[in-house]
Amino acid sequence: MVLGLGRGPDPPPLPRSGYGTMAGGGQLALRTLSGHGWVRGSGPALLSRLRDAAVVRPGFLSAAEEETLSRELEPELRRRRYEYDHWDAAIHGFRETEKSRWSEASRVILQRVQAAAFGPGQSLLSSVHVLDLEPRGYIKPHVDSIKFCGSTIAGLSLLSPSVMRLVHTQEPGEWLELLLEPGSLYILRDSARYDFSHEILRDEESFFGERRIPRGRRISVICRSLPEGMGSGEPRQPPPAC
């Protein structure tokens, strides 16, 4: 399957000490949004600016809801092989599917995602993108093409924790890291969607500050708003990666 991805720059090496270096040799303590430990970044100004554009809601799913989604997806995913070569080298160790038919229990969950992440005037792509990364799989920095999804993407994380890193495409010193635990919901909107590359760190690089986040198999269930000017009945477009 062809994905509509534009490659972003490789991210700068980030400190694991919990501090970011400032000009003049000073140091700036990293903080998290709303006092929680799921988003960290290069400075308070960036965290404030992206407060509503890069959101993590831990515990969005109950354990039973996570099990419901995982059990429904497993038979479809098992029929596919993991892939290691991608046309623009953006993804390694993955398999994926587009899913538009869901059980009633799963539809209720996806309706909650829609209510939490998308505005009342936003239309969604009819299919949901499901991406399965093997334990050593990863997604390289990329910016999703505006041709293939709109201003908002929202993803449920299943099975394994992971770290998503966002780096500004023009100012690589500006970055965020999102801790995506199983059962969490992440939302990328507007500037976080268009101005920052995003990636899922490979296992050996999977740290959140000083905290090691061991990677296992990860499934993400991603809902997307329609691209501007695209009708819901138009042919299906390639999905974003994360």
N, C-alpha and C positions, 0 to 999 in steps of 0.2 A: 504494500500500500504506500502511496506517495504522500508525504506530509508536507504542508506548506510552511516551512521553517526558514527564517533568515538567521544566519549565524551571527551571534554577538561576539564581542571580544572575549578572550580568555580572561577570567577574573584575576585580580591582583592577589598575591599571597596575603592571607589574612592572619592576624595574630591569634593565638589560642589562649593568650593570657587574660582575655577579657578586657583589653585596652586597645585603643586605636591611637596611633601616633599623630600628633598635630605638628604644624610648622613651628619651628623654633625649638624643637626638642621637647615640648610639653607633651602631656598625655591626656587623653579624654576618656573618661570611664564610659563604657558602653551601658546602655540602659535598655529596658524592655517596655513595650507598650502596655499601658494601664497597670504597670507593676507586675505583670505576669511573665513567666519564663519561657514563652514560646516564640518571641520575636526579638532579635537583637540586631544592632546596626552600627553604622560608622559614626553616628552622632545624634544628639537629641533633636536637632532641627530636622533631620531626615525622618526620624521616627515620627515626629509630629506631623510632618508634611504628608506622610503615607499612612497615617493612622487609619483612614477609611479605605485606602487603596490596596493594602496588603494585610489581610486579616487572617488570623488563625483562631478557630473555635474548638478547643480541645473537648473531648467527651461529647461531641455532637451526636454520635451514635452510641447506643447501649451495646453491651456485649452481644445481646440477642439479635439486635439489628445488624451488627457487623457479621454475625454468623449467617443471617438470612441472605445478605448480599453475596457473601463468599460462596455459600452452597449453591446459589443460583448460577453464579458465574463459572464455577469450576468445570462443569461438563463442557461448556463451550470453549474455554481456554485450553483444556486438556487435549482437544482435537488439533491444536495448533502447535507448531514447533517454535522454540525460542530462536530469534534471529540475531545475527551478530554483525551483519553488514547492512548499512542504511545508505540511501542514495547521497545524502549530504553528511554522513558520518555523525549525525546528531545523537543517535541512540545506539546502545550496545546491550545485548542480552535481553531482548524483549519479545513479547508477543502481544497482539492487540485485536480488538474487535469493535465494531459499531453495533450498538444494541438499541432497538426501539420497542421491543416487546418485553414486558416485565410482569412478574407476579403482582398480585394486589398488594402484598406486604411491601415489596420493593417500591412500587409506585407511590405508596404513602411516604416512604423515606425520601424519594426524589422530589415529591411535592414540598416536603420540609426544606430541602436544599433550595428549591426555587424561591420559596418564601423568604428564606434567610439571606440569599445572595443577590437576587435580581429585583429590580424595581418593577412597579406595577405596569409600566409601559414597555418593558423589555420583552421581546419575543425570543424563544429559545430554539436552537436547532432541534429537530425532532428526534434525532438519534443521540445517544449518550456514548461517549468514547470510553472504552475500558482498556487500560494499559497495564500489563503484567510484566514487572521487572524481576528477573531471577536474582538470587542473593548477590551476585557480583555484577549485575547489570547497573547501568547508570545512564543519565541523560546529560549531554554536554550543553554548555551555554548556548541559548538560542532565543530569538524573539519570534513569537508566532506571527505569521503573516496576517495582516488585516483583511486579506481576501477570504480567509477561511473561518474566522470566528470574530465576534464583535468585541465590545469593550469590556466584557466581564467573562471570566472563567471561574468555575468553582469545582473543587475536587475533594472527594472523600478518600481517605487513606485507610487501607485494610492490611492486616497481617503483620506488617513490620514498621518500626519507626524509620524515619529518614530525615535528612536535612535538605531543604531547598534554599539555594543561594540566588539572590538577585543582585545584579551589578549594573549600574547606570551605563548606558552604551556610549555616552559622551564624556562622563566624569567617573572613571573607574574607581576613584577613591570613595564614591558613594555606594554603599552596599547594605543589604539586609540579609539575614539568615532566618529561616522559618523552621521551627522544630515541628515535624508532622508525625504525631503519634498515631497508632492505630485507633480508628474511631473518630479522628479529628476531621474538621472541614477547613480547607483553606480557600480564600477568595482573593483573586487578583483583578483589580479594576483600573481603568483609565491609565494614569501615569505608570503605575506598576506593571501594567499590561503592555504598554507601548514603548516606554522609555528605558526599561530595564530588561536585560537578558535574565533568564532563569534556568536553573539546572537542578538535577538531583545528584548529590555527591556520591561517588563510588565508595565502597565499603572502607577502603584504607584511608580515605579523606573525610570520613563521616564523623565530624566533631561539631558540637554546638558549644562554642567557647572552649573551655577545657574539658568538657564532658564528652566522652566517647559515646557515639550512638551506633552500636553494631547493626549492620544492615542484614536483613533477611529478605526473603521474597516479599515484594511489595505490589499490591494491586491498587490502582487509582481509578475512581469512577468520576468522570469529568463531564459536567454540564456546561454548555456554552451559549452565550447570546448570539443571535443572528448578526452577521456582518451588515453594516449599513447598506440599504438598498437591495438586500437579498430577501426574497420571499420564502416563507417556510416550505412552499411546494417546489422550489427549485431543486435541481439535482444535488445530491449529497456531496459535500466538499471534504477534502482531506482534513483530519483532525490535528489539533495541537499536540504537543508531546507529553506534557506533564499531567 
